Amino acid sequence: MESLILRPRRDLWVPRAVPRDARRLQLPHYLAGDCASGDTLAAFGPAANQPPATNYAALFVRNGHLVLAFDTTTQQTAIFSGVMPRNYAGGGLTVFAAWMAASAVTGTIGWDITFERMNAANHDLDADAFATAQTITAATVDATSGKVTVTSVAITAGAAGTDSLAAGDAFRLRIRRDVANDTAAGDAHLLSVEIKET
């Protein structure tokens, strides 16, 4: 009896030579080890907030957008936690805050930012140990309250600024509205926080 030979369909063949780039797992640049100065190291949205026990920014939904609402008179706080990427070179950090006024169309909104390093054998996590707060200068709100404004502060590397953060360190970032110096009435809505190496 003649033997039956089955051959795969040519349109299902997989080429043996696969380009090298196609075999690589495509990671975000801040995880792939190719960050440069100015690249994003971490970014946080409202859902990532780890609020303190008191005077915390309230989670709020604005037309389907999750935001954190900060009061105009009581200084309220949001705290985000992360791990500094292994490719962080240890330089200064610039922190960007994306925000909008809840209803104000005049006045200014400002923030302060600080880091807490949580590396091995450092401070007792049963107490806060944030570095000196760095001010994001109050900026004029948009004439349309629903439009986003992005402001930032460049923070010098070291104990007083970045809390001497190093690659691989766990850390917390605290952001508060600068109610002592800004002038806009009503809440400020925080949309996101981004950290980049300066």
Buried (B, 14 or more C-beta within 10 A) or exposed (E): EEEEEEEEEEEEEEEEEEEEEEEEEEEEBBEEEEBEEEBBBBBBBBEBBEBBEEEBBBBBEBEEBBBBBBBBEEEBBBBBBBEBBEBBEEEBBBBBBBBBBBEBEEBBBBBBBBBBBBBEEBEEEEEEEBBEBBEBEBBEBBEEBEEEBEBBBEBEBEEEBBBBBBEEBBBBBBBBBBBEEBBBBBBBBBBBBBBBBB
